[in-house]
Amino acid sequence: MSIKKKLFLLLDLVMIVGLIFFDQYTKGWAVVYLKDKPAYNLINGILELNYLENKGAAFGMLPNQKIFFIFVATVILSVVGYVLLKMPDHKKYTILHFLFSLIVAGSIGNMIDRIRYDYVVDFIYFVRINFPIFNVADVYATLSALVLLILLLFVYKEKDLYFISFKQKRYREFK
């Protein structure tokens, strides 16, 4: 493994730890200042902080499935870890490192809550569109997955992603 590759992975790790810390800090803040209290308006009629203990997945789906969610998060972390290890250290993959690190941080942030509390602390609520209450880890995972999807559909071509394939012989000339 090259020095540049090790540096990329170290930066990924530092970013993941920092993002997890920020997520857990905001959730701790929400527990202390929002739990058992009325919603706090940030922008009247648009955005408020509203404490919620979410025992389900996104939008409260599949409530009380802690083991299932931990399993899914573990699979996601394993796949993303594999991709990060296999990803070339070329500049064109820097954004992918960033996006995958956000996905990892979001998955771990919510998994920590599930293990600690048996629920995920949510507290950000867009009143205007009645969007389900969410947290910082959800923002990491959702926005990064959306940007990743756009990049995979419109920017990166199959040959750019040869490192993910188990059939690497086909694209060796692109290394």
Secondary structure, DSSP 8 states (H G I E B T S, - for coil): --HHHHHHHHHHHHHHHHHHHHHHHHHHHHHHHHTTS--EEEETTTEEEEEEEE-SSGGG-STT-HHHHHHHHHHHHHHHHHHHHHS---GGGHHHHHHHHHHHHHHHHHHHHHHHHSSEEEEEEETTTT---B-HHHHHHHHHHHHHHHHHHHT--GGGGGGG-S-GGGGGGG-
